[in-house]
Amino acid sequence: MYSSRVSVAAGGALTLLTLLASAPALAAETGANKRAAAFDAVLACQKEKDDQARLKCYDAAAASMSQAESKGEIIVVDRAQANEARRQAFGLPLPSLAFLERGLKPDEVNNMAGVVKGVRKTLQDQWVFTLEDGAIWRQISGDLNRDPHAGSKVVIRKGSIGSFLMNVDGQQAIKVHRDQ
């Protein structure tokens, strides 16, 4: 079980995502409000009143966090990495990625733009789009007035009840499903 937390560092300049994979104390806890023990240890050092004690605390906590990260017990990503991961996962039926969405603007995760690398038609007369980023989207319903082609610009957005809509070269939207 993973525990996750997105937190803003001093000055709000850096967003940290901490995933805990193996700390027994937190392994049973779930939810977006839980943090990795190594991260909590760094924050706890702020409470130290004595400068020397606080520095010693920070040094120990930083060493612990570094060791946990090198062992793969926690993973730290910044906002740009979270955006990229969420963009790459857009449309895939995955377990909750809410931890990637914390701190992101809703429009950053509700739509995406791409360019068609390749396109083909299925035996059921539906289009299958391979985008430049490797994502594969299949037409579910709707019609296009003009056939898509390599280089076509697409915009994909969330529809209702888990559906996705794709506009190809500015045409009326078709309903699509992400296959890969």
VMD Tcl script that draws the C-alpha trace (Angstrom):
set ca {
  {0.00 0.00 0.00}
  {1.38 3.44 -0.88}
  {0.95 6.58 1.13}
  {1.30 9.85 -0.69}
  {1.52 13.56 -0.07}
  {2.08 16.64 -2.15}
  {3.51 19.46 -0.10}
  {4.73 22.93 -0.95}
  {8.25 23.75 0.28}
  {9.22 27.09 1.81}
  {8.32 29.93 -0.51}
  {5.97 27.69 -2.50}
  {8.62 27.21 -5.16}
  {8.82 23.44 -5.13}
  {6.17 20.79 -4.86}
  {7.25 17.48 -3.44}
  {5.49 14.22 -3.99}
  {6.49 11.60 -1.51}
  {5.45 8.01 -1.95}
  {6.15 5.60 0.88}
  {6.55 2.01 -0.14}
  {7.88 0.17 2.87}
  {7.50 1.95 6.21}
  {5.36 -0.41 8.31}
  {3.89 2.35 10.47}
  {2.34 4.08 7.46}
  {1.79 1.07 5.21}
  {-1.63 0.41 6.75}
  {-2.71 4.04 6.36}
  {-4.07 5.27 3.07}
  {-5.28 8.54 1.67}
  {-3.90 11.67 0.10}
  {-3.26 13.34 3.48}
  {-0.64 10.87 4.71}
  {3.06 11.63 4.37}
  {6.18 9.51 4.31}
  {7.91 9.21 7.68}
  {11.18 10.51 6.20}
  {9.43 13.67 5.03}
  {7.64 14.15 8.36}
  {11.01 13.87 10.13}
  {12.34 16.85 8.16}
  {9.28 18.93 9.02}
  {9.51 17.97 12.70}
  {12.93 19.61 12.92}
  {11.27 23.02 12.58}
  {10.02 22.66 16.16}
  {13.53 22.57 17.63}
  {14.23 25.85 19.46}
  {17.97 25.39 19.91}
  {19.94 26.18 16.73}
  {22.45 23.35 17.23}
  {19.73 20.81 18.00}
  {17.73 21.97 14.95}
  {20.77 21.67 12.67}
  {21.55 18.21 14.05}
  {17.91 17.23 13.51}
  {17.91 18.54 9.91}
  {21.19 16.76 9.13}
  {19.86 13.45 10.45}
  {16.48 13.86 8.74}
  {18.09 14.82 5.41}
  {20.39 11.80 5.59}
  {17.42 9.56 6.37}
  {15.41 11.04 3.49}
  {18.34 10.63 1.09}
  {18.79 7.01 2.14}
  {15.06 6.29 1.76}
  {15.07 7.87 -1.70}
  {18.12 5.87 -2.82}
  {16.42 2.65 -1.63}
  {13.26 3.53 -3.54}
  {11.20 3.83 -0.34}
  {10.15 7.34 -1.31}
  {10.03 9.15 -4.63}
  {10.26 12.92 -4.88}
  {8.99 14.76 -7.95}
  {8.43 18.42 -8.69}
  {5.31 20.01 -10.18}
  {6.58 19.71 -13.76}
  {7.23 15.98 -13.31}
  {3.77 15.50 -11.75}
  {2.21 17.37 -14.69}
  {4.08 15.20 -17.20}
  {3.15 11.95 -15.43}
  {-0.50 13.00 -15.26}
  {-0.45 14.06 -18.91}
  {1.02 10.71 -19.96}
  {-1.60 8.82 -17.94}
  {-4.49 10.97 -19.25}
  {-7.32 8.71 -20.38}
  {-5.90 5.46 -19.00}
  {-8.08 3.53 -16.56}
  {-5.58 3.51 -13.69}
  {-5.98 3.43 -9.93}
  {-6.40 6.85 -8.42}
  {-3.67 9.28 -9.32}
  {-5.13 11.98 -7.10}
  {-1.72 12.47 -5.51}
  {-0.47 13.75 -8.87}
  {-3.35 16.18 -9.18}
  {-2.79 17.91 -5.83}
  {-1.40 21.36 -6.47}
  {-2.28 21.24 -10.17}
  {-4.90 23.42 -11.79}
  {-7.98 21.48 -12.94}
  {-7.46 22.44 -16.59}
  {-3.97 20.92 -16.45}
  {-5.44 17.44 -16.00}
  {-8.82 17.61 -17.75}
  {-7.58 17.98 -21.31}
  {-4.55 17.55 -23.49}
  {-3.39 18.47 -26.97}
  {-1.37 16.27 -29.26}
  {-0.30 15.53 -32.79}
  {-1.21 12.39 -34.72}
  {1.80 10.27 -35.63}
  {-0.24 7.60 -37.41}
  {-3.85 6.70 -38.02}
  {-5.69 3.62 -39.28}
  {-9.26 2.36 -39.61}
  {-10.53 -0.79 -37.92}
  {-12.76 -3.41 -39.53}
  {-15.63 -1.72 -37.64}
  {-14.87 1.51 -39.56}
  {-13.49 3.30 -36.49}
  {-10.33 5.40 -36.42}
  {-7.36 4.43 -34.26}
  {-5.00 7.31 -33.54}
  {-1.37 6.93 -32.49}
  {-0.12 10.20 -31.09}
  {3.46 11.43 -31.11}
  {3.75 10.75 -27.37}
  {2.88 7.06 -27.96}
  {-0.69 7.21 -26.67}
  {-3.20 5.18 -28.70}
  {-6.82 6.36 -28.83}
  {-9.69 4.50 -30.52}
  {-12.87 6.11 -31.85}
  {-16.00 4.90 -30.07}
  {-18.67 7.01 -31.76}
  {-19.21 10.13 -33.81}
  {-18.21 11.08 -37.33}
  {-15.46 13.17 -38.85}
  {-16.05 15.31 -41.94}
  {-12.41 15.07 -43.01}
  {-10.17 12.03 -42.58}
  {-7.41 12.42 -40.01}
  {-3.78 12.02 -41.09}
  {-0.27 12.09 -39.68}
  {0.27 15.62 -38.46}
  {-3.40 16.22 -37.54}
  {-3.80 18.27 -34.37}
  {-6.02 16.77 -31.67}
  {-7.46 18.07 -28.44}
  {-8.80 15.48 -26.00}
  {-10.91 16.39 -23.00}
  {-12.83 14.58 -20.32}
  {-16.49 14.10 -21.08}
  {-19.24 12.91 -18.77}
  {-19.23 9.67 -16.82}
  {-15.63 8.76 -17.60}
  {-15.83 9.35 -21.34}
  {-13.35 11.30 -23.48}
  {-13.98 13.56 -26.46}
  {-11.48 14.28 -29.23}
  {-11.47 17.16 -31.67}
  {-9.37 16.42 -34.76}
  {-8.15 19.45 -36.71}
  {-10.93 21.58 -35.19}
  {-13.76 19.29 -36.30}
  {-16.75 18.32 -34.19}
  {-15.75 16.07 -31.29}
  {-15.88 12.31 -31.47}
  {-16.02 10.01 -28.47}
  {-12.76 8.10 -27.93}
  {-11.20 5.54 -25.57}
  {-7.53 5.30 -24.71}
  {-6.18 1.83 -25.51}
  {-2.54 2.45 -24.59}
}
mol new
graphics top color blue
foreach p $ca { graphics top sphere $p radius 0.5 }
foreach p [lrange $ca 0 end-1] q [lrange $ca 1 end] { graphics top cylinder $p $q radius 0.2 }
display resetview
